[in-house]
Amino acid sequence: MSNRPILGIAVLACAACCIGPILGILSAIAALGVLSTAFIGLIGLALSMAAVIAIIVVRKRRHSCTVGDRETGVQITPRTTALDEHRPDGSVARRL
C-alpha cells in the first residue's frame, strides 16, 4: 500500500491553509506599489506645478526694456584711447 493518497491530502491541506497569508502578502505588496506610484506621481505633479508658477512669477516681475511712445534722449560720445589727442575745439586727432 502506498502513501500517495495521504500525501496528496496533506499537500491540499497545506495549500488551503497557506494560500491566505501568501495572497495577503502579495496583495499588500501590490497595494503598496500602487500607493507609492500615486504618491510619487503626486509629488512630481506638485513639483512641476511649483516650477511653472515660479517661472510665471519671475517672468511677470521682469521689467520690459521697451520705451513706448515717449521720446528718449541719446547722447553719443566718441570712444578715446590713450593714443588720442583731444583738441580745444572738441575734436579728437589720432596719434600714430
N, CA, C and O atoms as CSV, one atom per row, in Angstrom:
chain,resi,resn,atom,element,x,y,z
A,1,MET,N,N,0.826,-1.151,0.000
A,1,MET,CA,C,0.000,0.000,0.000
A,1,MET,C,C,0.890,1.241,0.000
A,1,MET,O,O,1.938,1.278,0.644
A,2,SER,N,N,0.453,2.227,-0.721
A,2,SER,CA,C,1.293,3.415,-0.868
A,2,SER,C,C,0.721,4.572,-0.050
A,2,SER,O,O,-0.456,4.573,0.313
A,3,ASN,N,N,1.553,5.529,0.225
A,3,ASN,CA,C,1.156,6.718,0.994
A,3,ASN,C,C,0.775,7.898,0.101
A,3,ASN,O,O,0.656,9.031,0.567
A,4,ARG,N,N,0.589,7.617,-1.172
A,4,ARG,CA,C,0.277,8.702,-2.097
A,4,ARG,C,C,-1.035,9.407,-1.782
A,4,ARG,O,O,-1.055,10.637,-1.826
A,5,PRO,N,N,-2.100,8.743,-1.477
A,5,PRO,CA,C,-3.335,9.476,-1.173
A,5,PRO,C,C,-3.193,10.345,0.071
A,5,PRO,O,O,-3.724,11.455,0.118
A,6,ILE,N,N,-2.486,9.850,1.072
A,6,ILE,CA,C,-2.298,10.644,2.292
A,6,ILE,C,C,-1.420,11.856,1.991
A,6,ILE,O,O,-1.674,12.949,2.497
A,7,LEU,N,N,-0.392,11.667,1.172
A,7,LEU,CA,C,0.497,12.766,0.794
A,7,LEU,C,C,-0.267,13.811,-0.025
A,7,LEU,O,O,-0.041,15.009,0.142
A,8,GLY,N,N,-1.166,13.370,-0.904
A,8,GLY,CA,C,-1.975,14.298,-1.699
A,8,GLY,C,C,-2.901,15.116,-0.825
A,8,GLY,O,O,-3.071,16.314,-1.055
A,9,ILE,N,N,-3.507,14.486,0.180
A,9,ILE,CA,C,-4.397,15.201,1.100
A,9,ILE,C,C,-3.592,16.201,1.933
A,9,ILE,O,O,-4.076,17.299,2.206
A,10,ALA,N,N,-2.383,15.844,2.337
A,10,ALA,CA,C,-1.524,16.739,3.129
A,10,ALA,C,C,-1.112,17.949,2.298
A,10,ALA,O,O,-1.078,19.068,2.812
A,11,VAL,N,N,-0.800,17.741,1.032
A,11,VAL,CA,C,-0.427,18.855,0.154
A,11,VAL,C,C,-1.627,19.776,-0.042
A,11,VAL,O,O,-1.483,20.998,-0.012
A,12,LEU,N,N,-2.795,19.204,-0.241
A,12,LEU,CA,C,-4.001,20.012,-0.421
A,12,LEU,C,C,-4.331,20.798,0.855
A,12,LEU,O,O,-4.740,21.957,0.772
A,13,ALA,N,N,-4.164,20.197,2.008
A,13,ALA,CA,C,-4.416,20.880,3.273
A,13,ALA,C,C,-3.405,22.002,3.490
A,13,ALA,O,O,-3.771,23.073,3.976
A,14,CYS,N,N,-2.166,21.780,3.145
A,14,CYS,CA,C,-1.122,22.807,3.297
A,14,CYS,C,C,-1.410,23.983,2.368
A,14,CYS,O,O,-1.294,25.140,2.774
A,15,ALA,N,N,-1.780,23.692,1.135
A,15,ALA,CA,C,-2.082,24.762,0.178
A,15,ALA,C,C,-3.295,25.554,0.618
A,15,ALA,O,O,-3.315,26.779,0.493
A,16,ALA,N,N,-4.303,24.875,1.130
A,16,ALA,CA,C,-5.506,25.573,1.573
A,16,ALA,C,C,-5.227,26.423,2.803
A,16,ALA,O,O,-5.812,27.495,2.959
A,17,CYS,N,N,-4.361,25.970,3.655
A,17,CYS,CA,C,-4.051,26.717,4.874
A,17,CYS,C,C,-3.131,27.905,4.586
A,17,CYS,O,O,-3.311,28.977,5.162
A,18,CYS,N,N,-2.171,27.728,3.719
A,18,CYS,CA,C,-1.145,28.757,3.498
A,18,CYS,C,C,-1.475,29.728,2.366
A,18,CYS,O,O,-0.785,30.735,2.209
A,19,ILE,N,N,-2.512,29.453,1.574
A,19,ILE,CA,C,-2.802,30.327,0.435
A,19,ILE,C,C,-3.272,31.699,0.896
A,19,ILE,O,O,-3.019,32.688,0.209
A,20,GLY,N,N,-3.949,31.791,2.038
A,20,GLY,CA,C,-4.440,33.076,2.551
A,20,GLY,C,C,-3.312,34.040,2.873
A,20,GLY,O,O,-3.305,35.159,2.359
A,21,PRO,N,N,-2.354,33.643,3.711
A,21,PRO,CA,C,-1.247,34.545,4.018
A,21,PRO,C,C,-0.374,34.880,2.793
A,21,PRO,O,O,0.121,36.000,2.664
A,22,ILE,N,N,-0.199,33.911,1.915
A,22,ILE,CA,C,0.606,34.169,0.714
A,22,ILE,C,C,-0.084,35.218,-0.156
A,22,ILE,O,O,0.558,36.165,-0.611
A,23,LEU,N,N,-1.385,35.056,-0.389
A,23,LEU,CA,C,-2.120,36.048,-1.170
A,23,LEU,C,C,-2.196,37.389,-0.453
A,23,LEU,O,O,-2.181,38.442,-1.092
A,24,GLY,N,N,-2.277,37.352,0.873
A,24,GLY,CA,C,-2.284,38.594,1.650
A,24,GLY,C,C,-0.990,39.373,1.484
A,24,GLY,O,O,-1.014,40.590,1.306
A,25,ILE,N,N,0.138,38.677,1.540
A,25,ILE,CA,C,1.443,39.334,1.357
A,25,ILE,C,C,1.567,39.879,-0.067
A,25,ILE,O,O,2.024,41.004,-0.270
A,26,LEU,N,N,1.159,39.077,-1.046
A,26,LEU,CA,C,1.244,39.542,-2.438
A,26,LEU,C,C,0.324,40.734,-2.692
A,26,LEU,O,O,0.694,41.662,-3.411
A,27,SER,N,N,-0.870,40.712,-2.107
A,27,SER,CA,C,-1.781,41.848,-2.304
A,27,SER,C,C,-1.274,43.087,-1.570
A,27,SER,O,O,-1.464,44.204,-2.051
A,28,ALA,N,N,-0.631,42.909,-0.411
A,28,ALA,CA,C,-0.049,44.056,0.297
A,28,ALA,C,C,1.078,44.677,-0.516
A,28,ALA,O,O,1.203,45.900,-0.586
A,29,ILE,N,N,1.891,43.834,-1.124
A,29,ILE,CA,C,2.964,44.341,-1.977
A,29,ILE,C,C,2.379,45.110,-3.158
A,29,ILE,O,O,2.873,46.185,-3.500
A,30,ALA,N,N,1.342,44.577,-3.776
A,30,ALA,CA,C,0.703,45.251,-4.911
A,30,ALA,C,C,0.055,46.568,-4.479
A,30,ALA,O,O,0.167,47.578,-5.174
A,31,ALA,N,N,-0.628,46.552,-3.318
A,31,ALA,CA,C,-1.276,47.770,-2.841
A,31,ALA,C,C,-0.255,48.844,-2.506
A,31,ALA,O,O,-0.465,50.017,-2.814
A,32,LEU,N,N,0.850,48.453,-1.876
A,32,LEU,CA,C,1.905,49.427,-1.580
A,32,LEU,C,C,2.546,49.950,-2.864
A,32,LEU,O,O,2.944,51.113,-2.929
A,33,GLY,N,N,2.646,49.118,-3.859
A,33,GLY,CA,C,3.165,49.577,-5.147
A,33,GLY,C,C,2.262,50.614,-5.784
A,33,GLY,O,O,2.735,51.617,-6.319
A,34,VAL,N,N,0.958,50.371,-5.726
A,34,VAL,CA,C,0.000,51.341,-6.278
A,34,VAL,C,C,0.042,52.642,-5.485
A,34,VAL,O,O,0.041,53.725,-6.070
A,35,LEU,N,N,0.080,52.544,-4.159
A,35,LEU,CA,C,0.126,53.738,-3.320
A,35,LEU,C,C,1.409,54.540,-3.546
A,35,LEU,O,O,1.371,55.768,-3.625
A,36,SER,N,N,2.539,53.846,-3.648
A,36,SER,CA,C,3.788,54.573,-3.862
A,36,SER,C,C,3.818,55.205,-5.249
A,36,SER,O,O,4.370,56.292,-5.422
A,37,THR,N,N,3.237,54.542,-6.229
A,37,THR,CA,C,3.170,55.136,-7.562
A,37,THR,C,C,2.324,56.404,-7.541
A,37,THR,O,O,2.698,57.415,-8.136
A,38,ALA,N,N,1.195,56.351,-6.864
A,38,ALA,CA,C,0.338,57.536,-6.760
A,38,ALA,C,C,1.030,58.639,-5.962
A,38,ALA,O,O,0.951,59.810,-6.333
A,39,PHE,N,N,1.704,58.282,-4.879
A,39,PHE,CA,C,2.394,59.270,-4.047
A,39,PHE,C,C,3.523,59.944,-4.817
A,39,PHE,O,O,3.651,61.168,-4.795
A,40,ILE,N,N,4.337,59.150,-5.492
A,40,ILE,CA,C,5.447,59.704,-6.274
A,40,ILE,C,C,4.906,60.562,-7.419
A,40,ILE,O,O,5.473,61.609,-7.731
A,41,GLY,N,N,3.821,60.126,-8.037
A,41,GLY,CA,C,3.212,60.914,-9.101
A,41,GLY,C,C,2.672,62.241,-8.604
A,41,GLY,O,O,2.826,63.261,-9.274
A,42,LEU,N,N,2.038,62.243,-7.431
A,42,LEU,CA,C,1.520,63.494,-6.868
A,42,LEU,C,C,2.645,64.429,-6.460
A,42,LEU,O,O,2.531,65.643,-6.631
A,43,ILE,N,N,3.727,63.885,-5.926
A,43,ILE,CA,C,4.883,64.723,-5.585
A,43,ILE,C,C,5.472,65.331,-6.852
A,43,ILE,O,O,5.808,66.515,-6.869
A,44,GLY,N,N,5.600,64.544,-7.900
A,44,GLY,CA,C,6.106,65.067,-9.169
A,44,GLY,C,C,5.195,66.132,-9.747
A,44,GLY,O,O,5.673,67.131,-10.283
A,45,LEU,N,N,3.887,65.932,-9.644
A,45,LEU,CA,C,2.937,66.933,-10.122
A,45,LEU,C,C,3.051,68.229,-9.320
A,45,LEU,O,O,3.017,69.320,-9.889
A,46,ALA,N,N,3.185,68.107,-8.005
A,46,ALA,CA,C,3.322,69.297,-7.156
A,46,ALA,C,C,4.602,70.059,-7.481
A,46,ALA,O,O,4.592,71.288,-7.539
A,47,LEU,N,N,5.711,69.335,-7.694
A,47,LEU,CA,C,6.969,69.993,-8.036
A,47,LEU,C,C,6.896,70.687,-9.395
A,47,LEU,O,O,7.400,71.798,-9.556
A,48,SER,N,N,6.279,70.041,-10.354
A,48,SER,CA,C,6.177,70.669,-11.676
A,48,SER,C,C,5.245,71.872,-11.643
A,48,SER,O,O,5.504,72.863,-12.327
A,49,MET,N,N,4.161,71.813,-10.861
A,49,MET,CA,C,3.276,72.966,-10.730
A,49,MET,C,C,3.998,74.129,-10.050
A,49,MET,O,O,3.818,75.283,-10.439
A,50,ALA,N,N,4.809,73.831,-9.040
A,50,ALA,CA,C,5.573,74.881,-8.363
A,50,ALA,C,C,6.575,75.510,-9.319
A,50,ALA,O,O,6.779,76.723,-9.290
A,51,ALA,N,N,7.203,74.698,-10.167
A,51,ALA,CA,C,8.162,75.236,-11.139
A,51,ALA,C,C,7.462,76.123,-12.159
A,51,ALA,O,O,7.984,77.180,-12.514
A,52,VAL,N,N,6.300,75.718,-12.633
A,52,VAL,CA,C,5.552,76.526,-13.610
A,52,VAL,C,C,5.124,77.849,-12.979
A,52,VAL,O,O,5.234,78.900,-13.610
A,53,ILE,N,N,4.642,77.804,-11.751
A,53,ILE,CA,C,4.231,79.032,-11.063
A,53,ILE,C,C,5.428,79.949,-10.850
A,53,ILE,O,O,5.319,81.163,-11.023
A,54,ALA,N,N,6.574,79.374,-10.475
A,54,ALA,CA,C,7.775,80.189,-10.273
A,54,ALA,C,C,8.207,80.850,-11.581
A,54,ALA,O,O,8.598,82.017,-11.582
A,55,ILE,N,N,8.144,80.126,-12.678
A,55,ILE,CA,C,8.525,80.694,-13.972
A,55,ILE,C,C,7.582,81.831,-14.343
A,55,ILE,O,O,8.029,82.873,-14.823
A,56,ILE,N,N,6.296,81.646,-14.128
A,56,ILE,CA,C,5.325,82.689,-14.466
A,56,ILE,C,C,5.552,83.926,-13.603
A,56,ILE,O,O,5.512,85.047,-14.111
A,57,VAL,N,N,5.790,83.738,-12.308
A,57,VAL,CA,C,6.001,84.880,-11.416
A,57,VAL,C,C,7.274,85.627,-11.795
A,57,VAL,O,O,7.280,86.858,-11.814
A,58,VAL,N,N,8.339,84.915,-12.091
A,58,VAL,CA,C,9.596,85.565,-12.460
A,58,VAL,C,C,9.429,86.331,-13.760
A,58,VAL,O,O,9.940,87.444,-13.877
A,59,ARG,N,N,8.741,85.783,-14.726
A,59,ARG,CA,C,8.539,86.485,-15.990
A,59,ARG,C,C,7.691,87.732,-15.816
A,59,ARG,O,O,7.924,88.733,-16.493
A,60,LYS,N,N,6.712,87.692,-14.920
A,60,LYS,CA,C,5.871,88.872,-14.707
A,60,LYS,C,C,6.602,89.957,-13.927
A,60,LYS,O,O,6.279,91.136,-14.074
A,61,ARG,N,N,7.570,89.594,-13.108
A,61,ARG,CA,C,8.313,90.576,-12.327
A,61,ARG,C,C,9.370,91.295,-13.147
A,61,ARG,O,O,9.771,92.401,-12.782
A,62,ARG,N,N,9.825,90.719,-14.219
A,62,ARG,CA,C,10.847,91.361,-15.045
A,62,ARG,C,C,10.284,92.619,-15.670
A,62,ARG,O,O,9.132,92.662,-16.102
A,63,HIS,N,N,11.109,93.629,-15.709
A,63,HIS,CA,C,10.705,94.877,-16.322
A,63,HIS,C,C,11.091,94.860,-17.789
A,63,HIS,O,O,12.168,94.402,-18.171
A,64,SER,N,N,10.208,95.358,-18.571
A,64,SER,CA,C,10.439,95.377,-20.006
A,64,SER,C,C,11.400,96.501,-20.357
A,64,SER,O,O,11.427,97.533,-19.686
A,65,CYS,N,N,12.172,96.307,-21.387
A,65,CYS,CA,C,13.103,97.339,-21.852
A,65,CYS,C,C,12.466,98.241,-22.898
A,65,CYS,O,O,13.132,99.136,-23.418
A,66,THR,N,N,11.216,98.032,-23.213
A,66,THR,CA,C,10.572,98.865,-24.217
A,66,THR,C,C,10.321,100.248,-23.655
A,66,THR,O,O,10.032,100.407,-22.469
A,67,VAL,N,N,10.433,101.246,-24.517
A,67,VAL,CA,C,10.293,102.632,-24.109
A,67,VAL,C,C,8.866,103.098,-24.306
A,67,VAL,O,O,8.397,103.954,-23.556
A,68,GLY,N,N,8.178,102.578,-25.266
A,68,GLY,CA,C,6.824,103.009,-25.551
A,68,GLY,C,C,6.829,104.135,-26.570
A,68,GLY,O,O,7.664,104.164,-27.474
A,69,ASP,N,N,5.886,105.068,-26.418
A,69,ASP,CA,C,5.752,106.153,-27.381
A,69,ASP,C,C,6.505,107.411,-26.979
A,69,ASP,O,O,6.534,108.370,-27.750
A,70,ARG,N,N,7.108,107.441,-25.816
A,70,ARG,CA,C,7.791,108.661,-25.400
A,70,ARG,C,C,9.172,108.752,-26.033
A,70,ARG,O,O,9.772,107.742,-26.402
A,71,GLU,N,N,9.662,109.975,-26.149
A,71,GLU,CA,C,10.957,110.217,-26.779
A,71,GLU,C,C,12.048,110.101,-25.731
A,71,GLU,O,O,11.900,110.588,-24.610
A,72,THR,N,N,13.124,109.464,-26.095
A,72,THR,CA,C,14.246,109.318,-25.175
A,72,THR,C,C,15.450,110.035,-25.748
A,72,THR,O,O,15.669,110.047,-26.959
A,73,GLY,N,N,16.205,110.614,-24.885
A,73,GLY,CA,C,17.417,111.303,-25.321
A,73,GLY,C,C,18.597,110.352,-25.335
A,73,GLY,O,O,18.812,109.591,-24.391
A,74,VAL,N,N,19.350,110.405,-26.406
A,74,VAL,CA,C,20.520,109.541,-26.535
A,74,VAL,C,C,21.733,110.448,-26.704
A,74,VAL,O,O,21.737,111.339,-27.553
A,75,GLN,N,N,22.738,110.223,-25.908
A,75,GLN,CA,C,23.955,111.004,-26.007
A,75,GLN,C,C,25.051,110.094,-26.538
A,75,GLN,O,O,25.356,109.054,-25.955
A,76,ILE,N,N,25.632,110.505,-27.649
A,76,ILE,CA,C,26.690,109.713,-28.268
A,76,ILE,C,C,28.016,110.374,-27.932
A,76,ILE,O,O,28.223,111.550,-28.230
A,77,THR,N,N,28.900,109.630,-27.321
A,77,THR,CA,C,30.228,110.139,-27.009
A,77,THR,C,C,31.249,109.297,-27.746
A,77,THR,O,O,31.149,108.070,-27.760
A,78,PRO,N,N,32.233,109.943,-28.359
A,78,PRO,CA,C,33.240,109.169,-29.082
A,78,PRO,C,C,34.150,108.427,-28.109
A,78,PRO,O,O,34.462,108.928,-27.028
A,79,ARG,N,N,34.558,107.258,-28.496
A,79,ARG,CA,C,35.488,106.480,-27.687
A,79,ARG,C,C,36.888,107.021,-27.883
A,79,ARG,O,O,37.271,107.392,-28.992
A,80,THR,N,N,37.627,107.064,-26.835
A,80,THR,CA,C,39.002,107.550,-26.924
A,80,THR,C,C,39.921,106.533,-26.287
A,80,THR,O,O,39.512,105.731,-25.448
A,81,THR,N,N,41.158,106.585,-26.700
A,81,THR,CA,C,42.185,105.740,-26.100
A,81,THR,C,C,43.327,106.642,-25.664
A,81,THR,O,O,43.268,107.857,-25.855
A,82,ALA,N,N,44.337,106.073,-25.097
A,82,ALA,CA,C,45.493,106.861,-24.657
A,82,ALA,C,C,46.238,107.459,-25.847
A,82,ALA,O,O,46.991,108.416,-25.670
A,83,LEU,N,N,46.052,106.929,-27.047
A,83,LEU,CA,C,46.737,107.437,-28.232
A,83,LEU,C,C,45.998,108.612,-28.861
A,83,LEU,O,O,46.524,109.246,-29.775
A,84,ASP,N,N,44.788,108.915,-28.390
A,84,ASP,CA,C,44.016,110.010,-28.964
A,84,ASP,C,C,44.460,111.347,-28.372
A,84,ASP,O,O,44.832,111.432,-27.202
A,85,GLU,N,N,44.414,112.356,-29.180
A,85,GLU,CA,C,44.775,113.707,-28.736
A,85,GLU,C,C,43.532,114.570,-28.814
A,85,GLU,O,O,42.924,114.699,-29.876
A,86,HIS,N,N,43.157,115.155,-27.701
A,86,HIS,CA,C,41.964,115.995,-27.656
A,86,HIS,C,C,42.329,117.413,-28.032
A,86,HIS,O,O,43.264,117.984,-27.470
A,87,ARG,N,N,41.609,117.983,-28.967
A,87,ARG,CA,C,41.849,119.352,-29.417
A,87,ARG,C,C,40.933,120.307,-28.657
A,87,ARG,O,O,39.914,119.880,-28.115
A,88,PRO,N,N,41.278,121.586,-28.611
A,88,PRO,CA,C,40.439,122.554,-27.891
A,88,PRO,C,C,39.047,122.703,-28.474
A,88,PRO,O,O,38.119,123.057,-27.747
A,89,ASP,N,N,38.866,122.443,-29.770
A,89,ASP,CA,C,37.536,122.587,-30.355
A,89,ASP,C,C,36.645,121.373,-30.114
A,89,ASP,O,O,35.503,121.355,-30.573
A,90,GLY,N,N,37.136,120.364,-29.408
A,90,GLY,CA,C,36.342,119.187,-29.083
A,90,GLY,C,C,36.576,118.012,-29.995
A,90,GLY,O,O,36.087,116.915,-29.727
A,91,SER,N,N,37.323,118.218,-31.081
A,91,SER,CA,C,37.596,117.093,-31.988
A,91,SER,C,C,38.749,116.266,-31.427
A,91,SER,O,O,39.486,116.695,-30.539
A,92,VAL,N,N,38.870,115.092,-31.968
A,92,VAL,CA,C,39.914,114.169,-31.491
A,92,VAL,C,C,40.778,113.797,-32.685
A,92,VAL,O,O,40.282,113.393,-33.737
A,93,ALA,N,N,42.084,113.944,-32.494
A,93,ALA,CA,C,43.039,113.560,-33.543
A,93,ALA,C,C,43.779,112.334,-33.053
A,93,ALA,O,O,44.208,112.271,-31.901
A,94,ARG,N,N,43.919,111.398,-33.904
A,94,ARG,CA,C,44.602,110.143,-33.556
A,94,ARG,C,C,46.080,110.299,-33.806
A,94,ARG,O,O,46.496,110.690,-34.896
A,95,ARG,N,N,46.892,109.987,-32.777
A,95,ARG,CA,C,48.342,109.983,-32.925
A,95,ARG,C,C,48.799,108.607,-33.351
A,95,ARG,O,O,48.337,107.589,-32.835
A,96,LEU,N,N,49.696,108.595,-34.280
A,96,LEU,CA,C,50.221,107.301,-34.723
A,96,LEU,C,C,51.622,107.066,-34.236
A,96,LEU,O,O,52.209,106.023,-34.522
